[in-house]
Amino acid sequence: MQTFQIVFTPTAAAELARMPKELQLQILGDFRGLPQQVVGTELDQFGKLMQEGRTLHRFRLGDYRIYFERHELGILVHRILSKNTLKDFLYRSGLKTPEDEVLQENPKFWELIESAKGR
């Protein structure tokens, strides 16, 4: 059986490290069941954002949104954002449609995701 890994970009790792230890453990604990879901399904239970053939998924955990995509080793976590951060982002964008649609269509969201790779 192939090893399943959860890989964090440097930005996502830094976002996780800034959280209280209790919350870090909760997030990592909730990820524990994720391998079976990611390997065995089409991830329909997660939010989905698509751009130019690329698919990100959104995992809601309380007040946080975790953006990840499938990776050859398992999953790659790009960002861990507070829903309040996203509300501010959506408010500043001036769009009033469902969260995933707004984010999917907004180039600034994709810049935010891409910026995680460069750190």
C-alpha positions as CSV (number, residue, x, y, z in Angstrom):
1,M,0.0,0.0,0.0
2,Q,1.3,3.4,-0.9
3,T,1.9,5.9,1.9
4,F,-0.5,8.8,2.0
5,Q,1.0,12.2,2.9
6,I,-0.5,15.5,3.7
7,V,1.9,18.1,2.4
8,F,1.7,21.7,3.5
9,T,3.1,24.6,1.4
10,P,5.4,26.8,3.5
11,T,2.5,29.4,3.7
12,A,0.0,26.8,4.9
13,A,2.5,25.4,7.4
14,A,3.1,29.0,8.7
15,E,-0.6,29.6,9.0
16,L,-1.1,26.4,10.9
17,A,1.9,27.2,13.2
18,R,0.3,30.6,14.1
19,M,-2.8,28.9,15.5
20,P,-3.2,27.8,19.1
21,K,-1.9,24.3,19.7
22,E,-5.4,23.0,20.5
23,L,-6.7,24.2,17.1
24,Q,-3.6,22.7,15.3
25,L,-4.3,19.3,16.9
26,Q,-8.0,19.5,15.9
27,I,-7.2,20.3,12.3
28,L,-4.6,17.6,12.0
29,G,-7.0,15.1,13.8
30,D,-9.8,16.0,11.4
31,F,-7.4,15.3,8.5
32,R,-6.8,11.8,9.9
33,G,-9.8,10.3,8.0
34,L,-9.1,12.2,4.9
35,P,-6.9,9.7,3.1
36,Q,-9.8,7.2,2.5
37,Q,-12.0,10.0,1.3
38,V,-9.4,11.5,-1.1
39,V,-8.2,8.2,-2.5
40,G,-11.6,6.5,-2.8
41,T,-14.0,9.2,-4.0
42,E,-14.4,12.1,-6.3
43,L,-14.4,14.5,-3.3
44,D,-18.0,15.6,-3.9
45,Q,-18.4,16.3,-0.2
46,F,-15.9,19.2,-0.4
47,G,-16.2,22.6,-2.0
48,K,-14.7,22.7,-5.4
49,L,-13.0,25.5,-7.2
50,M,-11.7,25.1,-10.8
51,Q,-9.5,27.2,-13.0
52,E,-7.8,26.3,-16.3
53,G,-7.9,22.5,-15.6
54,R,-6.8,22.9,-12.0
55,T,-9.1,21.8,-9.1
56,L,-8.8,23.0,-5.6
57,H,-11.0,21.6,-2.8
58,R,-12.3,23.4,0.3
59,F,-12.6,21.6,3.6
60,R,-14.6,23.5,6.2
61,L,-13.4,23.1,9.8
62,G,-15.3,25.4,12.2
63,D,-14.2,28.9,11.4
64,Y,-11.5,27.9,9.0
65,R,-11.4,27.0,5.3
66,I,-8.6,24.7,4.2
67,Y,-7.8,24.8,0.5
68,F,-6.1,21.7,-0.9
69,E,-5.6,19.7,-4.1
70,R,-4.8,16.1,-4.8
71,H,-1.1,15.4,-5.1
72,E,0.8,12.3,-6.2
73,L,1.7,11.7,-2.6
74,G,-1.7,12.4,-1.1
75,I,-2.9,16.0,-0.8
76,L,-1.2,19.4,-0.9
77,V,-2.6,22.0,1.5
78,H,-2.2,25.5,0.0
79,R,-3.9,27.7,2.5
80,I,-5.7,27.6,5.9
81,L,-7.8,30.8,6.1
82,S,-10.3,32.0,8.7
83,K,-13.8,32.3,7.4
84,N,-13.7,35.9,8.6
85,T,-10.7,36.5,6.3
86,L,-12.8,35.1,3.4
87,K,-15.8,37.2,4.3
88,D,-13.6,40.3,4.2
89,F,-12.2,39.1,0.9
90,L,-15.7,38.5,-0.5
91,Y,-16.9,41.9,0.8
92,R,-14.0,43.7,-0.8
93,S,-14.7,41.9,-4.0
94,G,-18.3,43.2,-4.0
95,L,-19.8,39.9,-5.2
96,K,-22.9,38.4,-3.8
97,T,-22.9,34.8,-5.0
98,P,-22.0,31.5,-3.3
99,E,-18.5,31.4,-1.7
100,D,-17.0,28.8,-4.0
101,E,-18.2,30.5,-7.2
102,V,-16.9,33.9,-6.1
103,L,-13.5,32.5,-5.3
104,Q,-13.3,30.4,-8.4
105,E,-14.0,33.4,-10.6
106,N,-11.8,35.9,-8.8
107,P,-8.1,36.0,-10.0
108,K,-7.0,37.5,-6.7
109,F,-8.0,34.3,-4.9
110,W,-5.8,32.3,-7.3
111,E,-3.0,34.8,-6.7
112,L,-3.4,34.1,-3.0
113,I,-3.2,30.4,-3.6
114,E,-0.2,30.7,-5.9
115,S,1.6,33.0,-3.5
116,A,1.8,30.1,-1.0
117,K,4.2,28.3,-3.4
118,G,6.7,31.1,-3.4
119,R,7.4,31.3,0.3
